[in-house]
């Protein structure tokens, strides 16, 4: 089977647990051919490509970070066609109407397929005027109606970048038999722009589309403009237009995809609210390499009985400020307690704030006037001498804490469970689904509740050990690479057996065998004809 794997800002260029599941999936299915179609976000990212197995036949990359002007200009007729399609698209964005949005999107895709790139047309004055008219039309929100020229120009610029997949040459089958139109299944490893090429392959060639979301792209976009993102925030009108575009695109993807695999029930609810039907949904948890944590998870050493451990990216969404205030209450009740914060990455400004707060709340302690003081809160990095790996970091204490106010699928929580550690977590995202009763869960932004839960487990070693053992058993059952690979293998076969809507294959599975792409005389139309009978007159 040929799988077209679609990514954005991830595999095979980006690393990190949230994206390495793609590599584990590909390596776990060597019986299939994989073709990678990656949308990259930066030049630095493209230089960090990870090694690929032999059954990845080729990789095609399209940058979203650089201008894509191909010098193509349209004739008057083509410009009129573009204007009609673009008016429908922006009308659907501004008013929330799904049918005009879909008609405009596929119309622009068809124009780009026939006539070339859309770069110049999308940045033209006529595009800006069409957008302005759509913003002023009845049905548009008050925020959108208040958009100024600067807002329109900024949104058109962003829209061109997001619609860049419409102009790619990934779809038509080339002389080597490569292209999304020739694969058996398109698998988008994220929603949003990453799934757009698969949407077009299904539209033009009837290729089945599978969409996997471990973090819902629509939700991520909303959060990026509600205080959880970094950088300069767009103006209200631009923010409203971007949100409307992402909502309409997500709804179209969920409506057209043949199958959707959310990574947890939290993501599944988002997809259902945006129009996905339950008969096309199946929750598939991300697969993690349990062997990395086996030594710590199976060890009799339960770590420092007085230590709390936190692991993750230091950023505002993780709410380390609340954790530090909670630990202040823990220290008042248990003076021997320590907090070890292991950073996998960090927002520099937020890290400085956390260090400053820790210094204020916990002045360095010294046994006497000649001893160097030591702070009970330690900021460390995984890879250092005391924690050379993530497993050692989780194993450094009896209890692992998660204090987030925003979370999708909590990877660090699942890793702590594989290490056999009891956990204290805030009730956000898919935390309760992942924990499943094997840890303590408290409300977010509640330092007192967090402190009480931590003290409960620090003071009851037997209960902490019992919860840790149950957590490891649950993680080994649900969150391993093996269960993840087996689930996708079944879904691939299901989509193939269902049949596509290809005009050439008639929806018959394996209608185009692999040998049809191998150069040679057997690929000619005459290879399948029966040989002439030697006794016949034609053979003489």
RODO-2510 file (C-alpha; in nm, 4 decimals, decimal comma):
residues 540
     n   res          X          Y          Z
     1     x     0,0000     0,0000     0,0000
     2     x     0,1205     0,3532    -0,0765
     3     x     0,0610     0,6086     0,1985
     4     x     0,0964     0,9821     0,1344
     5     x     0,1913     1,1301     0,4730
     6     x     0,1125     1,5036     0,5035
     7     x     0,2829     1,7157     0,7695
     8     x     0,3229     2,0825     0,8614
     9     x     0,6183     2,2051     1,0637
    10     x     0,6930     1,8516     1,1793
    11     x     0,8161     1,5174     1,0499
    12     x     1,0684     1,4591     0,8965
    13     x     1,2253     1,7909     1,0055
    14     x     1,1045     1,8699     1,3577
    15     x     1,1849     1,6671     1,6675
    16     x     0,9950     1,6355     1,9923
    17     x     0,7684     1,3721     2,1453
    18     x     0,4523     1,5292     2,0028
    19     x     0,5765     1,4752     1,6462
    20     x     0,7969     1,1657     1,6727
    21     x     0,4898     0,9446     1,6567
    22     x     0,5061     0,9895     1,2775
    23     x     0,8533     0,8354     1,2677
    24     x     0,7442     0,5486     1,4898
    25     x     0,4397     0,4881     1,2702
    26     x     0,6472     0,4785     0,9517
    27     x     0,9109     0,2491     1,1027
    28     x     0,6411     0,0254     1,2478
    29     x     0,4845    -0,0418     0,9057
    30     x     0,7762    -0,1467     0,6796
    31     x     0,5389    -0,3476     0,4598
    32     x     0,3959    -0,0237     0,3173
    33     x     0,5509     0,2504     0,1031
    34     x     0,5426     0,6009     0,2487
    35     x     0,5694     0,9236     0,0525
    36     x     0,6243     1,2333     0,2671
    37     x     0,4772     1,5702     0,1741
    38     x     0,5983     1,8288     0,4239
    39     x     0,5089     2,1951     0,4681
    40     x     0,8079     2,3567     0,6413
    41     x     0,8034     2,6692     0,8591
    42     x     1,1652     2,7847     0,8439
    43     x     1,4969     2,7330     0,6666
    44     x     1,6551     2,6159     0,9937
    45     x     1,3908     2,3476     1,0239
    46     x     1,4686     2,2024     0,6828
    47     x     1,8354     2,1620     0,7763
    48     x     1,7444     1,9345     1,0689
    49     x     1,5961     1,6401     0,8776
    50     x     1,5985     1,3118     1,0652
    51     x     1,7140     0,9829     0,9007
    52     x     1,4413     0,7955     0,7163
    53     x     1,3907     0,4205     0,6580
    54     x     1,4219     0,2658     0,3123
    55     x     1,0492     0,2240     0,2556
    56     x     1,0074     0,6032     0,2507
    57     x     1,0313     0,6330    -0,1257
    58     x     1,0624     1,0116    -0,1518
    59     x     1,0188     1,3399     0,0352
    60     x     0,8736     1,6573    -0,1131
    61     x     0,8916     1,9841     0,0788
    62     x     0,7148     2,3163     0,0292
    63     x     0,8181     2,6167     0,2416
    64     x     0,5555     2,8367     0,4031
    65     x     0,8148     3,0831     0,5264
    66     x     0,9328     3,2321     0,1974
    67     x     0,7513     3,4197    -0,0814
    68     x     0,6177     3,1914    -0,3522
    69     x     0,5993     3,4301    -0,6486
    70     x     0,6297     3,2190    -0,9635
    71     x     0,5928     3,5205    -1,1928
    72     x     0,2630     3,3902    -1,3249
    73     x     0,0117     3,6504    -1,4429
    74     x    -0,3422     3,5742    -1,5490
    75     x    -0,5281     3,6778    -1,8616
    76     x    -0,8454     3,8827    -1,8382
    77     x    -1,0614     3,5702    -1,8486
    78     x    -0,8564     3,4013    -1,5781
    79     x    -0,8676     3,7130    -1,3632
    80     x    -1,2447     3,7158    -1,3901
    81     x    -1,2569     3,3509    -1,2896
    82     x    -1,0269     3,4164    -0,9949
    83     x    -1,2401     3,7105    -0,8818
    84     x    -1,5554     3,4984    -0,8825
    85     x    -1,3939     3,2185    -0,6794
    86     x    -1,2239     3,4542    -0,4366
    87     x    -1,5466     3,6454    -0,3723
    88     x    -1,7168     3,3195    -0,2740
    89     x    -1,4268     3,2219    -0,0482
    90     x    -1,4142     3,5496     0,1457
    91     x    -1,7935     3,5668     0,1594
    92     x    -1,7880     3,2288     0,3348
    93     x    -1,5141     3,3487     0,5709
    94     x    -1,6839     3,6738     0,6672
    95     x    -2,0385     3,5409     0,7016
    96     x    -1,9611     3,1862     0,8193
    97     x    -2,1444     3,0266     0,5263
    98     x    -1,9913     2,6815     0,4527
    99     x    -2,1122     2,6343     0,0936
   100     x    -1,9622     2,9541    -0,0562
   101     x    -1,6359     2,8864     0,1303
   102     x    -1,6070     2,5348    -0,0140
   103     x    -1,7040     2,6471    -0,3629
   104     x    -1,4472     2,9270    -0,3561
   105     x    -1,1732     2,7030    -0,2136
   106     x    -1,2129     2,4306    -0,4739
   107     x    -1,2610     2,6859    -0,7481
   108     x    -0,9268     2,8476    -0,6656
   109     x    -0,7657     2,5036    -0,6464
   110     x    -0,8959     2,4166    -0,9912
   111     x    -0,7689     2,7466    -1,1320
   112     x    -0,4244     2,6925    -0,9814
   113     x    -0,4149     2,3376    -1,1162
   114     x    -0,4915     2,4524    -1,4682
   115     x    -0,3179     2,7891    -1,4906
   116     x    -0,0411     2,8004    -1,2287
   117     x     0,0223     2,9680    -0,8943
   118     x    -0,2094     3,2086    -0,7153
   119     x     0,0579     3,4273    -0,5547
   120     x     0,0110     3,7404    -0,7661
   121     x    -0,3672     3,7081    -0,7828
   122     x    -0,4099     3,6681    -0,4066
   123     x    -0,2010     3,9790    -0,3425
   124     x    -0,3691     4,1892    -0,6090
   125     x    -0,5797     4,4990    -0,5557
   126     x    -0,8888     4,3152    -0,6780
   127     x    -0,8428     4,0582    -0,3998
   128     x    -0,8236     4,3317    -0,1370
   129     x    -1,1338     4,5032    -0,2779
   130     x    -1,3253     4,1716    -0,2797
   131     x    -1,2286     4,1135     0,0817
   132     x    -1,3367     4,4656     0,1769
   133     x    -1,6761     4,4130     0,0127
   134     x    -1,7208     4,0811     0,1975
   135     x    -1,6334     4,2473     0,5286
   136     x    -1,8992     4,5144     0,4740
   137     x    -2,1669     4,2671     0,3584
   138     x    -2,4720     4,1809     0,5738
   139     x    -2,4008     3,8888     0,8034
   140     x    -2,0403     3,9806     0,8811
   141     x    -1,9545     4,0346     1,2456
   142     x    -1,9165     4,3844     1,3852
   143     x    -1,5428     4,3308     1,4385
   144     x    -1,4929     4,2252     1,0766
   145     x    -1,7012     4,5142     0,9467
   146     x    -1,4664     4,7544     1,1271
   147     x    -1,1588     4,6283     0,9385
   148     x    -0,9300     4,8981     0,7992
   149     x    -0,7103     4,8840     0,4900
   150     x    -0,4094     4,7798     0,6975
   151     x    -0,6147     4,4918     0,8395
   152     x    -0,7205     4,3798     0,4928
   153     x    -0,3634     4,3856     0,3629
   154     x    -0,2369     4,1884     0,6614
   155     x    -0,5072     3,9234     0,6282
   156     x    -0,4587     3,8871     0,2516
   157     x    -0,0881     3,8346     0,3120
   158     x    -0,1603     3,5622     0,5689
   159     x    -0,4294     3,4076     0,3501
   160     x    -0,1850     3,3709     0,0611
   161     x     0,0504     3,1761     0,2861
   162     x    -0,2244     2,9468     0,4150
   163     x    -0,3579     2,8808     0,0632
   164     x    -0,0135     2,8062    -0,0792
   165     x    -0,0835     2,4280    -0,0949
   166     x    -0,3413     2,5016    -0,3675
   167     x    -0,0592     2,5974    -0,6043
   168     x     0,1760     2,3043    -0,5378
   169     x     0,2696     2,0441    -0,7997
   170     x     0,2113     1,7546    -0,5609
   171     x    -0,1112     1,6246    -0,7079
   172     x    -0,0631     1,5057    -1,0655
   173     x     0,1151     1,1734    -1,1106
   174     x     0,4536     1,2314    -1,2742
   175     x     0,6613     1,0079    -1,5037
   176     x     0,7978     0,8152    -1,2025
   177     x     0,4476     0,7428    -1,0731
   178     x     0,4845     0,9872    -0,7829
   179     x     0,2187     1,2306    -0,6661
   180     x    -0,0708     1,2430    -0,4250
   181     x    -0,3071     1,1441    -0,7016
   182     x    -0,1372     0,8027    -0,7211
   183     x    -0,1255     0,7037    -0,3535
   184     x    -0,3747     0,4655    -0,1932
   185     x    -0,4393     0,6746     0,1195
   186     x    -0,3603     1,0335     0,2174
   187     x    -0,2819     1,0582     0,5887
   188     x    -0,2714     1,4131     0,7257
   189     x    -0,0869     1,4148     1,0580
   190     x    -0,2611     1,7360     1,1647
   191     x    -0,5680     1,9350     1,0729
   192     x    -0,5696     2,2823     0,9228
   193     x    -0,3307     2,3707     0,6416
   194     x    -0,1509     2,0331     0,6705
   195     x    -0,4676     1,8519     0,5604
   196     x    -0,5366     2,0855     0,2672
   197     x    -0,3299     1,8824     0,0122
   198     x    -0,5182     1,5686     0,1161
   199     x    -0,8483     1,7509     0,0752
   200     x    -0,7524     1,8417    -0,2816
   201     x    -0,6255     1,4902    -0,3610
   202     x    -0,9628     1,3566    -0,2535
   203     x    -1,1448     1,6230    -0,4560
   204     x    -0,9465     1,5754    -0,7774
   205     x    -0,8581     1,2044    -0,7667
   206     x    -1,0856     1,0401    -0,5097
   207     x    -0,7972     0,9424    -0,2794
   208     x    -0,9260     0,8443     0,0689
   209     x    -0,8315     1,0985     0,3365
   210     x    -0,7388     1,0149     0,6953
   211     x    -0,6838     1,3034     0,9394
   212     x    -0,5077     1,2571     1,2747
   213     x    -0,5114     1,5308     1,5379
   214     x    -0,3300     1,4935     1,8677
   215     x    -0,3671     1,8655     1,9200
   216     x    -0,6665     2,0251     1,7452
   217     x    -0,5304     2,2911     1,5100
   218     x    -0,8398     2,5102     1,5433
   219     x    -0,8041     2,5083     1,9228
   220     x    -0,4313     2,5831     1,8939
   221     x    -0,5083     2,8843     1,6751
   222     x    -0,7630     3,0185     1,9222
   223     x    -0,5191     2,9776     2,2109
   224     x    -0,2343     3,1442     2,0228
   225     x    -0,4346     3,4682     2,0151
   226     x    -0,5766     3,4476     2,3675
   227     x    -0,2624     3,5082     2,5672
   228     x    -0,0987     3,1686     2,5195
   229     x     0,1009     3,2617     2,2134
   230     x     0,4228     3,4501     2,1609
   231     x     0,5070     3,7538     1,9539
   232     x     0,3021     4,0514     1,8438
   233     x    -0,0698     3,9887     1,8410
   234     x    -0,2724     4,0835     1,5289
   235     x    -0,5360     4,3530     1,5467
   236     x    -0,8951     4,2528     1,6372
   237     x    -1,0266     4,2508     1,2789
   238     x    -0,7367     4,0396     1,1534
   239     x    -0,7742     3,8050     1,4483
   240     x    -1,1453     3,7635     1,3738
   241     x    -1,0817     3,6958     1,0034
   242     x    -0,8104     3,4397     1,0786
   243     x    -1,0330     3,2639     1,3310
   244     x    -1,3176     3,2530     1,0787
   245     x    -1,0913     3,1061     0,8096
   246     x    -0,9566     2,8342     1,0390
   247     x    -1,3075     2,7454     1,1565
   248     x    -1,4396     2,7136     0,8017
   249     x    -1,1351     2,5109     0,6900
   250     x    -1,1618     2,2770     0,9900
   251     x    -1,5329     2,2237     0,9267
   252     x    -1,4662     2,1415     0,5600
   253     x    -1,1901     1,8956     0,6519
   254     x    -1,4052     1,7225     0,9134
   255     x    -1,6966     1,6995     0,6713
   256     x    -1,4953     1,5571     0,3784
   257     x    -1,2406     1,3296     0,5483
   258     x    -1,3117     0,9580     0,5135
   259     x    -1,1867     0,8927     0,8663
   260     x    -1,0735     1,1014     1,1647
   261     x    -0,8489     0,9809     1,4458
   262     x    -0,8398     1,2244     1,7385
   263     x    -0,5702     1,1541     1,9956
   264     x    -0,8062     1,1829     2,2934
   265     x    -1,1672     1,2466     2,3879
   266     x    -1,0940     1,6181     2,4361
   267     x    -0,9870     1,6504     2,0695
   268     x    -1,2780     1,4312     1,9643
   269     x    -1,5298     1,6681     2,1220
   270     x    -1,3788     1,9591     1,9297
   271     x    -1,4138     1,7668     1,6029
   272     x    -1,7732     1,6690     1,6750
   273     x    -1,8643     2,0288     1,7564
   274     x    -1,7208     2,1324     1,4183
   275     x    -1,9266     1,8835     1,2198
   276     x    -1,7482     1,5459     1,2318
   277     x    -1,9872     1,2491     1,2500
   278     x    -1,9281     0,9715     1,5029
   279     x    -1,9255     0,6918     1,2464
   280     x    -1,6022     0,8377     1,1022
   281     x    -1,4284     0,8931     1,4360
   282     x    -1,1963     0,6666     1,6328
   283     x    -0,9730     0,7715     1,9217
   284     x    -0,6121     0,6555     1,8716
   285     x    -0,3745     0,7450     2,1523
   286     x    -0,0194     0,8502     2,0602
   287     x     0,2406     0,5766     2,0835
   288     x     0,5456     0,6210     2,3064
   289     x     0,8543     0,4061     2,3369
   290     x     0,7934     0,2265     2,6640
   291     x     1,1422     0,0749     2,6583
   292     x     1,2960     0,4175     2,7290
   293     x     1,1253     0,4183     3,0697
   294     x     1,1412     0,0471     3,1540
   295     x     1,4523     0,0683     3,3740
   296     x     1,3035     0,3381     3,5972
   297     x     0,9514     0,1965     3,5837
   298     x     1,0582    -0,1538     3,6909
   299     x     1,3163    -0,0423     3,9473
   300     x     1,2520    -0,0881     4,3192
   301     x     1,3967     0,2592     4,3791
   302     x     1,1055     0,5020     4,4090
   303     x     1,3253     0,8136     4,4021
   304     x     1,3725     1,0807     4,6669
   305     x     1,0728     1,0434     4,9044
   306     x     1,0732     1,4177     4,9754
   307     x     1,0996     1,5402     4,6147
   308     x     0,8321     1,6687     4,3792
   309     x     0,9252     1,6592     4,0094
   310     x     0,7976     1,8751     3,7241
   311     x     0,9038     1,8096     3,3616
   312     x     0,8139     2,0056     3,0491
   313     x     0,8466     2,3282     2,8565
   314     x     0,8652     2,6337     3,0819
   315     x     0,5937     2,8624     2,9443
   316     x     0,2868     3,0498     3,0761
   317     x     0,0428     2,7700     2,9815
   318     x     0,2202     2,5393     3,2301
   319     x     0,1473     2,7813     3,5184
   320     x     0,4668     2,7287     3,7144
   321     x     0,3788     3,0418     3,9114
   322     x     0,0866     2,8549     4,0709
   323     x     0,3119     2,5536     4,1307
   324     x     0,5675     2,7665     4,3152
   325     x     0,2968     2,9171     4,5368
   326     x     0,1615     2,5676     4,6018
   327     x     0,5089     2,4464     4,6951
   328     x     0,5365     2,7320     4,9468
   329     x     0,2405     2,5766     5,1314
   330     x     0,3958     2,2309     5,0985
   331     x     0,7163     2,3584     5,2618
   332     x     0,5280     2,5062     5,5548
   333     x     0,3759     2,1662     5,6276
   334     x     0,6763     1,9544     5,5229
   335     x     1,0072     2,1449     5,5652
   336     x     1,2127     1,8648     5,4058
   337     x     1,0227     1,8802     5,0740
   338     x     1,2058     1,9782     4,7548
   339     x     1,0838     2,0800     4,4093
   340     x     1,2901     1,9868     4,1036
   341     x     1,1896     2,1562     3,7771
   342     x     1,3334     1,9906     3,4652
   343     x     1,2991     2,2054     3,1523
   344     x     1,2877     2,0464     2,8080
   345     x     1,2673     2,3980     2,6576
   346     x     1,1794     2,7410     2,7898
   347     x     1,0244     3,0770     2,7179
   348     x     1,3211     3,2932     2,8350
   349     x     1,1101     3,5712     2,9844
   350     x     0,8815     3,3362     3,1722
   351     x     1,1777     3,1353     3,3019
   352     x     1,3293     3,4544     3,4458
   353     x     0,9979     3,5326     3,6177
   354     x     0,9812     3,1834     3,7694
   355     x     1,3397     3,1968     3,8958
   356     x     1,2773     3,5394     4,0489
   357     x     0,9631     3,4206     4,2266
   358     x     1,1419     3,1091     4,3562
   359     x     1,4200     3,3270     4,4984
   360     x     1,1642     3,5488     4,6743
   361     x     0,9536     3,2669     4,8159
   362     x     1,2444     3,0451     4,9181
   363     x     1,5589     3,2299     5,0307
   364     x     1,8678     3,0104     5,0239
   365     x     1,8854     2,7988     5,3363
   366     x     2,2096     2,7300     5,5267
   367     x     2,2736     2,5136     5,8312
   368     x     2,5133     2,7640     5,9846
   369     x     2,6998     3,0893     5,9197
   370     x     2,9803     2,9264     5,7187
   371     x     2,7783     2,6878     5,4982
   372     x     2,6720     2,7801     5,1462
   373     x     2,2956     2,8131     5,1245
   374     x     2,0775     2,5934     4,9064
   375     x     1,7371     2,6677     4,7565
   376     x     1,4693     2,3954     4,7876
   377     x     1,3584     2,4743     4,4308
   378     x     1,6014     2,3593     4,1607
   379     x     1,5789     2,4563     3,7922
   380     x     1,7552     2,1913     3,5821
   381     x     1,7770     2,0727     3,2240
   382     x     1,7364     1,7195     3,0979
   383     x     2,0767     1,6086     2,9745
   384     x     2,2673     1,7363     3,2765
   385     x     2,4806     1,5186     3,5052
   386     x     2,1966     1,4460     3,7495
   387     x     1,9319     1,3763     3,4839
   388     x     2,0926     1,2605     3,1581
   389     x     1,7561     1,1400     3,0242
   390     x     1,3863     1,2063     3,0730
   391     x     1,3494     0,8740     3,2567
   392     x     1,6065     0,9798     3,5190
   393     x     1,4258     1,3116     3,5602
   394     x     1,0925     1,1413     3,6341
   395     x     1,2684     0,8941     3,8623
   396     x     1,4270     1,1689     4,0725
   397     x     1,1245     1,2017     4,3014
   398     x     0,8298     1,0122     4,4417
   399     x     0,5603     1,2373     4,2894
   400     x     0,5384     1,4018     3,9446
   401     x     0,3327     1,7216     3,9205
   402     x     0,1531     1,8825     3,6247
   403     x     0,0204     2,2339     3,6929
   404     x    -0,0996     2,3433     3,3471
   405     x    -0,3941     2,5686     3,2735
   406     x    -0,3911     2,4683     2,9051
   407     x    -0,3152     2,1179     2,7845
   408     x    -0,4020     1,8878     2,4967
   409     x    -0,2715     1,5353     2,5377
   410     x    -0,0275     1,5546     2,8340
   411     x     0,2768     1,3698     2,6988
   412     x     0,4824     1,4290     3,0143
   413     x     0,2058     1,2801     3,2264
   414     x     0,1993     0,9609     3,0172
   415     x     0,5795     0,9379     3,0411
   416     x     0,5627     0,9719     3,4197
   417     x     0,3072     0,6905     3,4255
   418     x     0,5414     0,4692     3,2220
   419     x     0,8042     0,5412     3,4891
   420     x     0,5665     0,4119     3,7551
   421     x     0,5299     0,7457     3,9333
   422     x     0,2287     0,8740     4,1226
   423     x     0,1022     1,2003     3,9741
   424     x    -0,0766     1,5163     4,0840
   425     x    -0,2353     1,7060     3,7942
   426     x    -0,4702     1,9896     3,7143
   427     x    -0,7993     1,9035     3,5442
   428     x    -0,7344     2,0422     3,1952
   429     x    -0,7447     1,8964     2,8440
   430     x    -0,7205     1,5166     2,8351
   431     x    -0,5637     1,4822     3,1822
   432     x    -0,8501     1,2888     3,3436
   433     x    -0,8736     1,0615     3,0396
   434     x    -0,5022     0,9825     3,0542
   435     x    -0,4887     0,9367     3,4331
   436     x    -0,7983     0,7202     3,4520
   437     x    -0,8024     0,7119     3,8329
   438     x    -0,4313     0,6355     3,8780
   439     x    -0,3411     0,9805     4,0148
   440     x    -0,4802     1,2821     4,1964
   441     x    -0,6491     1,5582     3,9949
   442     x    -0,7232     1,9097     4,1234
   443     x    -0,8775     2,2247     3,9685
   444     x    -0,6417     2,4510     3,7700
   445     x    -0,5242     2,7838     3,9173
   446     x    -0,5761     2,6537     4,2708
   447     x    -0,2403     2,6426     4,4539
   448     x    -0,3980     2,5323     4,7824
   449     x    -0,5637     2,2254     4,6241
   450     x    -0,2400     2,1440     4,4430
   451     x    -0,0432     2,1683     4,7692
   452     x    -0,2883     1,9465     4,9605
   453     x    -0,2730     1,6751     4,6935
   454     x     0,1080     1,6818     4,6906
   455     x     0,1210     1,6574     5,0715
   456     x    -0,1200     1,3638     5,0607
   457     x     0,1146     1,1564     4,8450
   458     x     0,4365     1,2758     5,0095
   459     x     0,2972     1,1622     5,3434
   460     x     0,1666     0,8246     5,2241
   461     x     0,4442     0,6240     5,0577
   462     x     0,2323     0,3103     5,0255
   463     x    -0,0464     0,4906     4,8404
   464     x     0,2010     0,6671     4,6112
   465     x     0,3616     0,3347     4,5218
   466     x     0,0243     0,1733     4,4609
   467     x    -0,0878     0,4565     4,2320
   468     x     0,2442     0,4485     4,0456
   469     x     0,2109     0,0761     3,9738
   470     x    -0,1463     0,1226     3,8480
   471     x    -0,0360     0,4172     3,6327
   472     x     0,2404     0,2140     3,4677
   473     x     0,0009    -0,0729     3,3924
   474     x    -0,2465     0,1684     3,2328
   475     x     0,0206     0,3408     3,0235
   476     x     0,1573     0,0077     2,8963
   477     x    -0,1925    -0,0873     2,7867
   478     x    -0,2918     0,2361     2,6114
   479     x     0,0072     0,4529     2,5197
   480     x     0,2635     0,2300     2,3493
   481     x     0,3942     0,2378     1,9922
   482     x     0,2562    -0,1099     1,9306
   483     x    -0,1071    -0,0155     1,9977
   484     x    -0,0699     0,2987     1,7878
   485     x     0,0796     0,1192     1,4868
   486     x    -0,1759    -0,1633     1,5041
   487     x    -0,4639     0,0857     1,5075
   488     x    -0,3396     0,2732     1,1991
   489     x    -0,2654    -0,0507     1,0124
   490     x    -0,6271    -0,1529     1,0654
   491     x    -0,7561     0,1877     0,9550
   492     x    -0,5403     0,1877     0,6394
   493     x    -0,6778    -0,1514     0,5389
   494     x    -1,0299    -0,0394     0,6175
   495     x    -0,9990     0,2650     0,3928
   496     x    -0,8467     0,0589     0,1137
   497     x    -1,1137    -0,2101     0,1395
   498     x    -1,3832     0,0567     0,1334
   499     x    -1,2536     0,1613    -0,2080
   500     x    -1,1869     0,5043    -0,3499
   501     x    -1,3764     0,7148    -0,5989
   502     x    -1,0966     0,7055    -0,8553
   503     x    -1,2110     0,7331    -1,2146
   504     x    -0,9358     0,4955    -1,3295
   505     x    -0,9693     0,2266    -1,0626
   506     x    -1,3436     0,2225    -1,0264
   507     x    -1,3098     0,1993    -0,6490
   508     x    -1,1573    -0,1506    -0,6698
   509     x    -0,8836    -0,2206    -0,4114
   510     x    -0,5404    -0,2866    -0,5681
   511     x    -0,6710    -0,1870    -0,9110
   512     x    -0,3244    -0,0414    -0,9784
   513     x    -0,0658    -0,2983    -0,8649
   514     x     0,2816    -0,1800    -0,7543
   515     x     0,4540    -0,3360    -1,0558
   516     x     0,2639    -0,0960    -1,2812
   517     x     0,5050     0,1792    -1,1678
   518     x     0,8230    -0,0166    -1,2458
   519     x     0,9853     0,0858    -1,5775
   520     x     1,0047    -0,1919    -1,8317
   521     x     0,8260    -0,3721    -2,1094
   522     x     0,5683    -0,5162    -1,8682
   523     x     0,4262    -0,1710    -1,8065
   524     x     0,3082    -0,1378    -2,1664
   525     x    -0,0574    -0,2072    -2,2440
   526     x     0,0414    -0,5254    -2,4316
   527     x     0,2119    -0,7060    -2,1430
   528     x    -0,1154    -0,8471    -2,0091
   529     x    -0,2312    -0,9868    -2,3446
   530     x    -0,2220    -1,3687    -2,3693
   531     x     0,0541    -1,5150    -2,5826
   532     x    -0,0532    -1,6375    -2,9282
   533     x    -0,1199    -2,0073    -2,9714
   534     x     0,1864    -2,1641    -3,1463
   535     x    -0,0430    -2,3847    -3,3556
   536     x    -0,2497    -2,0954    -3,4830
   537     x    -0,1967    -1,9337    -3,8216
   538     x    -0,1082    -1,6011    -3,6533
   539     x     0,1928    -1,7624    -3,4879
   540     x     0,3317    -1,9102    -3,8108
***
